[in-house]
Amino acid sequence: MAVAGASPTIGDAPLTVHFDSSGSIAGTGTGLTYSWDFGDGSPADTTASPTHVYNTVGTFVATLTLT
């Protein structure tokens, strides 16, 4: 189960946001991979707890997918 956190969640651009997946629970099997979609058209990040800079003003929905 993927559980994502972010801080801060509001601010002026450019806004540096620290994402955290530490509450996620791995299913069965091995080789857990992470994929963060930051919702702003930037490339996905595959680290567990990335930092991302939002350079434009707007509302963005970030998504964490575990496989």
MDAnalysis code that builds the backbone (N, CA, C; Angstrom):
import MDAnalysis as mda
import numpy as np

u = mda.Universe.empty(201, n_residues=67, atom_resindex=np.repeat(np.arange(67), 3), trajectory=True)
u.add_TopologyAttr("name", ["N", "CA", "C"] * 67)
u.add_TopologyAttr("resid", np.arange(1, 68))
u.add_TopologyAttr("resname", ["MET", "ALA", "VAL", "ALA", "GLY", "ALA", "SER", "PRO", "THR", "ILE", "GLY", "ASP", "ALA", "PRO", "LEU", "THR", "VAL", "HIS", "PHE", "ASP", "SER", "SER", "GLY", "SER", "ILE", "ALA", "GLY", "THR", "GLY", "THR", "GLY", "LEU", "THR", "TYR", "SER", "TRP", "ASP", "PHE", "GLY", "ASP", "GLY", "SER", "PRO", "ALA", "ASP", "THR", "THR", "ALA", "SER", "PRO", "THR", "HIS", "VAL", "TYR", "ASN", "THR", "VAL", "GLY", "THR", "PHE", "VAL", "ALA", "THR", "LEU", "THR", "LEU", "THR"])
u.atoms.positions = np.array([
    [0.847, -1.168, 0.000],
    [0.000, 0.000, 0.000],
    [0.898, 1.238, 0.000],
    [0.658, 2.133, -0.938],
    [1.432, 3.364, -1.046],
    [0.839, 4.443, -0.154],
    [1.680, 5.045, 0.666],
    [1.287, 6.163, 1.511],
    [2.293, 7.276, 1.254],
    [1.816, 8.413, 0.783],
    [2.694, 9.516, 0.427],
    [2.468, 10.703, 1.345],
    [3.561, 11.373, 1.690],
    [3.493, 12.600, 2.456],
    [4.286, 13.674, 1.738],
    [3.985, 14.934, 2.013],
    [4.693, 16.035, 1.379],
    [4.761, 17.218, 2.330],
    [5.884, 17.952, 2.249],
    [6.047, 19.143, 3.078],
    [7.016, 20.099, 2.392],
    [6.635, 21.358, 2.243],
    [5.344, 21.968, 2.547],
    [4.318, 21.627, 1.468],
    [3.069, 21.910, 1.734],
    [2.006, 21.636, 0.767],
    [1.457, 22.907, 0.122],
    [1.970, 24.047, 0.524],
    [1.538, 25.317, -0.057],
    [2.692, 26.311, 0.040],
    [2.768, 27.201, -0.941],
    [3.817, 28.214, -0.925],
    [3.959, 28.868, -2.285],
    [4.890, 29.790, -2.375],
    [5.139, 30.524, -3.617],
    [6.139, 29.780, -4.497],
    [5.956, 29.900, -5.805],
    [6.889, 29.299, -6.762],
    [8.142, 30.161, -6.844],
    [9.316, 29.575, -6.988],
    [9.550, 28.129, -7.012],
    [9.446, 27.549, -5.602],
    [8.755, 26.426, -5.489],
    [8.508, 25.785, -4.203],
    [9.201, 24.430, -4.170],
    [10.090, 24.249, -3.207],
    [10.761, 22.966, -3.024],
    [9.942, 22.131, -2.057],
    [9.533, 20.944, -2.513],
    [8.692, 20.055, -1.708],
    [9.456, 18.758, -1.451],
    [9.439, 18.329, -0.204],
    [10.073, 17.076, 0.196],
    [8.975, 16.018, 0.328],
    [9.096, 14.957, -0.448],
    [8.114, 13.874, -0.438],
    [8.636, 12.720, 0.396],
    [7.705, 11.961, 0.988],
    [8.083, 10.872, 1.885],
    [7.158, 9.682, 1.677],
    [7.742, 8.500, 1.553],
    [6.951, 7.280, 1.376],
    [7.110, 6.333, 2.556],
    [7.622, 6.829, 3.683],
    [7.959, 5.945, 4.799],
    [6.752, 5.224, 5.405],
    [5.546, 5.708, 5.200],
    [4.360, 5.034, 5.713],
    [3.849, 3.930, 4.810],
    [4.498, 3.724, 3.675],
    [4.070, 2.703, 2.713],
    [4.367, 1.310, 3.232],
    [3.528, 0.375, 2.835],
    [3.695, -1.020, 3.240],
    [3.905, -1.854, 1.985],
    [5.036, -2.542, 1.957],
    [5.339, -3.402, 0.804],
    [4.462, -4.643, 0.838],
    [4.040, -5.080, -0.323],
    [3.275, -6.321, -0.429],
    [4.222, -7.508, -0.390],
    [3.773, -8.615, -0.888],
    [4.628, -9.798, -0.940],
    [5.555, -9.709, -2.132],
    [6.629, -10.435, -2.077],
    [7.575, -10.439, -3.185],
    [8.778, -9.565, -2.886],
    [9.620, -9.407, -3.891],
    [10.839, -8.628, -3.727],
    [10.940, -7.603, -4.838],
    [11.904, -6.714, -4.719],
    [12.149, -5.754, -5.786],
    [11.172, -4.593, -5.813],
    [10.830, -4.047, -4.656],
    [9.902, -2.921, -4.578],
    [10.471, -1.728, -5.337],
    [9.651, -1.132, -6.196],
    [10.057, 0.064, -6.921],
    [9.061, 1.189, -6.641],
    [9.571, 2.411, -6.698],
    [8.790, 3.612, -6.454],
    [8.687, 4.409, -7.745],
    [7.549, 5.049, -7.958],
    [7.403, 5.967, -9.080],
    [6.545, 7.141, -8.618],
    [7.181, 8.307, -8.563],
    [6.490, 9.538, -8.173],
    [6.145, 10.329, -9.419],
    [4.877, 10.648, -9.590],
    [4.411, 11.556, -10.635],
    [4.055, 12.847, -9.912],
    [4.790, 13.910, -10.193],
    [4.609, 15.160, -9.460],
    [3.457, 16.011, -9.973],
    [2.817, 15.596, -11.053],
    [1.622, 16.278, -11.537],
    [1.877, 17.557, -12.306],
    [3.150, 17.841, -12.617],
    [3.466, 19.072, -13.333],
    [4.131, 18.817, -14.685],
    [4.081, 17.577, -15.150],
    [4.655, 17.247, -16.449],
    [6.131, 16.923, -16.414],
    [6.749, 16.967, -15.251],
    [8.166, 16.637, -15.136],
    [8.340, 15.117, -15.151],
    [9.566, 14.647, -15.406],
    [9.800, 13.194, -15.407],
    [9.529, 12.593, -14.029],
    [9.145, 11.332, -14.022],
    [8.911, 10.612, -12.771],
    [10.218, 10.444, -12.018],
    [10.118, 10.323, -10.710],
    [11.272, 10.057, -9.854],
    [11.094, 8.674, -9.253],
    [12.154, 7.892, -9.159],
    [12.052, 6.520, -8.686],
    [12.723, 6.303, -7.332],
    [12.988, 7.383, -6.601],
    [13.541, 7.233, -5.262],
    [12.411, 7.181, -4.237],
    [12.713, 6.671, -3.050],
    [11.682, 6.498, -2.029],
    [11.174, 7.821, -1.468],
    [12.068, 8.790, -1.303],
    [11.683, 10.063, -0.686],
    [12.373, 11.225, -1.406],
    [11.855, 11.585, -2.579],
    [12.508, 12.619, -3.388],
    [12.176, 14.043, -2.931],
    [12.941, 14.974, -3.473],
    [12.669, 16.399, -3.358],
    [12.365, 16.900, -4.758],
    [11.333, 17.741, -4.880],
    [10.934, 18.250, -6.194],
    [10.681, 19.748, -6.102],
    [11.070, 20.472, -7.147],
    [10.837, 21.912, -7.203],
    [9.721, 22.196, -8.199],
    [8.662, 22.835, -7.715],
    [7.583, 23.307, -8.576],
    [7.933, 24.732, -8.979],
    [8.219, 24.923, -10.270],
    [8.674, 26.220, -10.763],
    [7.554, 27.147, -11.215],
    [6.362, 26.616, -11.391],
    [5.244, 27.430, -11.861],
    [4.136, 27.466, -10.817],
    [3.331, 28.498, -10.887],
    [2.194, 28.647, -9.978],
    [1.088, 27.707, -10.422],
    [0.428, 27.066, -9.489],
    [-0.691, 26.191, -9.819],
    [-0.976, 25.219, -8.701],
    [-1.958, 24.388, -8.933],
    [-2.312, 23.319, -8.015],
    [-1.912, 22.010, -8.672],
    [-1.133, 21.211, -7.973],
    [-0.611, 19.971, -8.527],
    [-0.952, 18.807, -7.601],
    [-1.235, 17.664, -8.188],
    [-1.505, 16.446, -7.425],
    [-0.383, 15.470, -7.715],
    [0.393, 15.157, -6.674],
    [1.470, 14.189, -6.808],
    [0.930, 12.799, -6.500],
    [1.438, 11.801, -7.227],
    [0.989, 10.422, -7.055],
    [2.183, 9.503, -6.857],
    [2.105, 8.615, -5.868],
    [3.124, 7.612, -5.636],
    [2.553, 6.255, -6.032],
    [3.306, 5.535, -6.875],
    [2.925, 4.176, -7.274],
    [4.024, 3.228, -6.833],
    [3.643, 2.164, -6.127],
    [4.582, 1.114, -5.733],
    [4.319, -0.117, -6.569],
    [5.379, -0.731, -7.056],
    [5.229, -2.001, -7.796],
    [6.258, -2.987, -7.307],
])
